[in-house]
Amino acid sequence: MLNRRTFLAGALAGAPVVADKLQAQNGVQPKDDGYRGIWYFNQPSDDEYVYKYSGGFATYPQQHEPIAIYSKAAQKTFFCYGGTVKGKTELLHMVSYFDHKTGMVPRPTILLNKQTDDAHDNPTISIDDVGYIWIFSGSHGTTRPSYIHRSRRPYSVDSFQRVLETNFSYTQPWYLPGHGFLLLHTRYRPVGDEKQTTGRALYSMSSLDGFAWSKPREIAFAGQGHYQLSWPNQTGSRLGTAFDFHPNPGGLNQRTNLYFMQTANAGLSWESADGQGILLPIAAENGPALVRNYHKEGLLVYLKDLQYDAQNRPVLLYLTSKGYEPGPRNGPRQLCLARWTGSEWRFSTIAETDHNYDHGSLYLEEGAWRFIGPTGAGPQAWSTGGEIENWESRDDGLTWKKTQALTKNSPRNHTYVRRPLNAHPDFYALWADGNALKPSESYLYFANQQGQVFRLPAVMKGRAEKPEPVSS
């Protein structure tokens, strides 16, 4: 296992630091024989719920995005996820695609072994304007190196070259037409003069070609820091980010507040939803980016998703809770929506769920808005995930109704439903399952727009196979 001292010593000496044991043979990355996700836990709770959160985390966390992109030119949805060494809990960065012409998936590519069991190190994906696939491999904290890789051929996942070795966390790479890459991410910094306390500062870097990158620019660092989400509008002309606030003292287990800002020039300047310019870096709890002060209301905020509607207005999805510990005592846990109307933020509730880390995705379709997520009671109650359900709104998010159960009678909880960028109706949502109370196998699933669920093959005999339909 590569430790902090080994990594920093090599980096400072200018020596190449190789964290993965897997080397490409004849320029081609090795393949796995099936789709298997990483199982992960965080913070034992010393009660019947066992962990603060846990389960099948191949598509975790929501602060890593995108993890899947549909390419019309290739007629494929490319995706990455956190896999595992067979028989071990050891994180592999996996890359693959769903071929919309054949309805098949190939054996997934093993990009690297991250030398950890921490799903916070899961990868993200981007595609540039000529079709090269870019994989961003962040790290949880500063003890492991982070990487950027690019495919050696457009629209191919067979072979990759390493572009950069550095350290960053919670990667959100966006390729913006006419601007190149904008990488939103997190860096760990001491909080004020408190050298013993480390916080999460939000940063950005930009690059025209993915090889030469700007110096990191601090976006926000108030209290003990922030988590963030981001997503472009439907034309790619604007990128929005939503973030929370970690109070000092308190930190991430007391995360609260809801913020939003957006950029129309690839991060050169930022503004609030009503057009107020925002001076960076944000260093105070209150300011023009603040959407709602949940700190005063005594509620925690868990970010879930961000979308733009047909009028180019942001819509934020998040969960409110009374405490970070699992179990019914911190309920009700409400999945909430904040929609910018053009003049004000309007708030509504989609549904209640039973865990802070129940994560789903928004789909703002013509004629209906949709939420797909694990709101149904799963086999591991009051734990991360559950059964996947579809909720719809016909009045721009004001009221919601459950319309479909995508999974039923599952042996393991389903977790972290993720929306691909430019989602195709045949590959509309991607997630994994896992026992939330103890280590288990973890399989990967996707659903089409109609709600039919398919499991990616866990063991493959051929080079490519069709996913298995799952009856609900």
DAWOQUI-V425031 format. One record per run of one state. SS is the DSSP state (helix for helix, strand for strand, loop for the rest). FROM is the first residue (numbers start at 1). TO is the last residue. Records with the same first field share a line. If there is no record, write none. Layout:
# DAWOQUI-V425031
SS=FROM-TO  FROM-TO
This chain:
# DAWOQUI-V425031
loop=1-3  13-24  26-27  29-30  32-36  38-38  45-50  57-67  72-75  85-90  100-103  107-108  114-118  122-122  128-132  138-145  152-159  167-168  177-179  192-193  208-216  221-224  226-227  233-238  246-250  255-255  264-269  272-276  279-281  283-289  293-293  298-299  309-313  322-327  331-332  341-344  354-360  366-367  377-385  394-400  406-412  419-420  422-423  425-426  428-428  435-443  448-452  456-463  467-467  471-472
helix=4-12  119-121  251-254  294-297  328-330
strand=25-25  28-28  31-31  37-37  39-44  51-56  68-71  76-84  91-99  104-106  109-113  123-127  133-137  146-151  160-166  169-176  180-191  194-207  217-220  225-225  228-232  239-245  256-263  270-271  277-278  282-282  290-292  300-308  314-321  333-340  345-353  361-365  368-376  386-393  401-405  413-418  421-421  424-424  427-427  429-434  444-447  453-455  464-466  468-470
